[in-house]
Amino acid sequence: MEWMDRTPLLIFVAAALTLGLAPFVPEPHIWEKLKMLFTGTLAKPIDIFDLVLHATPWVLLVVKVARILWPHR
């Protein structure tokens, strides 16, 4: 987790806003995959991979913010 502490917050924000939301039209991909997850139609392996791909920057951003707010030392 040391690499996360050294990486600026702006990098995580940029990743979440670009890869996390791309493609932007007609709706963000992460939103489409989350709707599929909650309706129970997220079944194809490519859709599951896509959800993981687009959710990873958001998860990393949340972890980074949590480490800033609640330091581990």
N, C-alpha and C positions, 0 to 999 in steps of 0.2 A: 504494500500500500504506500510505500515511500514514493514511488513514481507519481501516484495520485496527488500526494502532498506537494510535490515539486511542480506539477503541471498547473499553469494558470487557469483560473475559473473560466476565463473567456474562451479557452479551447473547448471546454465541455459545453458551454452555451452555444458556441458556433456549431459544434457537431450535432447537438440536439435540434437546432433550428434548421440545419441543412439536411443531413442524412436522416435525422429523426422524423422530418416532415415530408421529405421528397417522395414522390412527385407531388407538387402542390395542387395540380388541377386534375380532375374535377374536385377531389378532396384529398387531404393528406393521407398517405398510405397507412400510417399507424392508426389513424382513426377508422379507416375501412377494416383493417385487420382486427381491431378491438371490437368493432360492431359484430364481425363474424364470430369472434370468440364468445361474446355474450349471447348471441343468438344460437350458438351451437353448430354453426356451419363451417367452422375452421377445422377442416379434416385433412386436406391434402398436405403432403409433406412440404411442398413449395410454399404454401401459405403459412405454415408453421415457421419455416425458415425465414420467410419475409417478416413475420411478426418479431422474431428474435432479432433480426438484423436492424429493424427500425426502432425497436424498443431499447436496444443496448445503449445508445447515447443518452437516452432519458434516464436509465437506471444509473449510469455512471455519473450523470449530473446530480442526481439525488444523493448518491453516496458522497460525492465531493462536497456538496452543500452541508450534508450532515457532519462530515469531518471538520468543516470550518466552524460550524455552530457548536459542536461538541468535540473538542480536541481529545485525542486518545491519551495524551500525556498530562 
